[in-house]
Amino acid sequence: MNTLYLTASISMSLMMACDIFILAHPQLSLKKYLIFFFSFLVLFYFFIYFTLYPMLSVILAVNSFLLVKFTKKSYSVFYIPLGYIVNCISINILMFPANLLWDLTIKELNADHFLMAIFDICTIAAYCPILYLARRIFFRYFIDTFEKMGKKLLTLLALTLFLCATMLLTMASFFDNIEITHKEYFLMVSSLVLYFLFTIIMVFIVLHTTRKNFEAQKRMEYLENLNDYTKNLEMVYDSLRSFKHDYINIMASLAAYIDEKKYEELAAFFYGHILPMQKNLTQKNGALNNLLPIRILELKSILYTKLLLAVNQDIEVNIDIPDEVSSIHMDPVDLTRMLGIYLDNAIEASLETTHPAINFHLGKMGQDTVFIISNTFVDKGLSISQMHQKGVTTKGAGHGIGLYNVSGILNRYDNIYHETSIKDGLFIQQVQIS
């Protein structure tokens, strides 16, 4: 009997390891797959030996927690319960023709090691394409939705799949040890499939609704950025119109000083009023002109809004964009949030110094896009790692989540390299997007 339990445990553990390989590859090493195999082996053995159906949720939850920890992707919590559900459905669907043709039951199958091995191979061959298709659909249509999904909704969907797995096991196991007709077996398999389809449809409805909400939010942020960009253009236009309107008065004032030969007063008037006005106007127009190589409206909008804000606060702004930028492999909403937080922090930090300055570089490095934002700052004794922790700040209560939020955004991308450094009195943020 112990051999039977061990064989069944090995069979189920092998299937679950195959599920993880299909859904999580290539995020895990061979060592991690072995850890999962032996974890399932031990837990499934106790599960079968003591016949504790509620323990299935514990088995799936423990290994799902390990998978999230290993992959560092919160959405991988769905892989193991989804794999088990597909396994359970596949086993019972394949058992139906065996029951119909040879009156084979699960109990008889488990008692024959050779038959069990053949059946396991057939089951794995049947569900592997299904799981692979599910993976393709997931990464093509829903990966962005899961990455942006809140923890509460993510937990609710995971619990739904755990409950579905437990219910399917309970329903299927009820008929394992009793004699039933072919018609009853068909009804049992149909019930399992219908319950599974109902659960999956409900999950897809939630995902579709969530995805639509994210798209609506993205459109709203796009319109807000466009509105800010338009307002900034209007502000520059008003400045130019005001300067043009005052031009005659300025010339008249200069002529009066010259006619009366008050050259010292003329110099004071020029350096005190005209030159600062010219520098301010030139710097604003320079900020606008330097952003011309950017062809992405959302990016140009957030940069112009924040950099013009810095110029208006008498911060020296240096912009370097040597290459045309028409596409970036990052969600526009995440990109604008990241740059908005970095530039807000740069403005606040530089204003605390005697000579506030911000340097912004955007360029190409091969096929990669590189952002470098540096600013003057006052060193307050916080390490770089502390600055990225939630709640750590020198600004008082209610702050300290900006860099923490950026870290959360960047951690969702495998194609982004980020580095924070301090050099020559400058605080530097570098982001490289491949």
C-alpha positions, 0 to 999 in steps of 0.5 A: 500500500505504501508503494502505491501511495509513493507511486501516485505521489511521484506521478502527481509531482512529476505532472506538477513539475511539468506544469511549472516548466511549461508556464514559468520557463525559462525563469527557473533553474534545474535546481528550482524544478527539483525543489518543487518536485520533492516539495510536491512529493512529500506533501502529496504523499501525506495528502494521499496517505491521510486522505485530507482533501482540504490539504490540497489548498495548502499544497498548492498555496505553499508551492505557489508562494515558493514560485512567486519568491523564485520568479519575483513575479506576483502573477506566477501565483496562478501557475500552480493551481491552473496547472493542477486544474488542467491536470485534473480535467485532462485525467478525467476526460482521458479516463472516460473512454477507458471506462467506456471501453474497458470499464477501467476505474481510477482505483484499478488504474492506481493499483497497476503501476504499468498502466499508471505510467502509460496513462501519465504519459498520455495525460502529460502529452494531452495537457502540455499543448493546452498549458502552452496555449494558455501561456501564450494567451496570457503573455500576449493579452493579459501580462500588462493587466496582471502586472498593474493589478492590485494585490487585493484583486490578485489575491481574490483571483488566486483564491478562486483558482485554489477553490476551483482546484479543491472542488474539482478534486472533491467532486472527482474523488467522490466517485473513485471508490464507488461503482457507477455506470458509464452514463454517471461517469459521463455526467461526472466528467461533464460536471467537472468540465462545466465547473472549470469552464464557469470558473475560467469564464468568470476569471476572464470577465474580471480580467477583461473588465480590469483591462478596460479600466486600465485602458481608460485610465491610460487614456485619461492620463494621456489627455491630462498630459496633452492638456498640460502640454497645451497649457505650457505651449500657451504659456510660452506663447503668452510670454512671447506676446507679452515681450512683443507688446512691451518691446516698444516701451522698452525701446522708448526707455532705452532711447530716453536714457541715451538722449539724456546721456545717462549711460550708467543708469542705462547700464543698470536698467539693461542688466537689471531688467532687459537681460534677465528677461531675455535669459528667461525667455531664451531658456524657456524657448531652448527647453522647448527646442531641445525636446524637438527630437522626441516624437512620443507625445506623452514623453514630450509632454511630461518632460516639457511640463516638468523641465519648464516648471524647473526653469520657472523656479530659476533652476539651471536646466541642461537638456541633451537629446542627440538622437530622435526618439520615436519609440520606447519599449515601456508602457507610456503610463509607467514611463511618464510616472517614472519620469514625473517622480524622478523630475519632481524629486530632482526639482525639490532636491536642487532647490535646497542647494545654493546653485540649483541645477538639473541635467537631462540626457536622453539618447540611444545606445545601440538599440537601447534607450538611455535616460540620465537625470542628474541634479544638485542636492544636499547630502542628508546622510541617507544611503541609496538603498534607504532612499528606495525604501517605502516611507524613508524620507527627509521631507516629513510625514506623507512622503517617501513613496516616490522612489519606492513606487518607481522601484515597483514599476521597474521591477515589472520589466525584464528589459530595463536596467536601472542604477542610482549613483552619487558623483561629484555632488550630483544625484544621478538616476540612469535608466536603460531600456532595451 
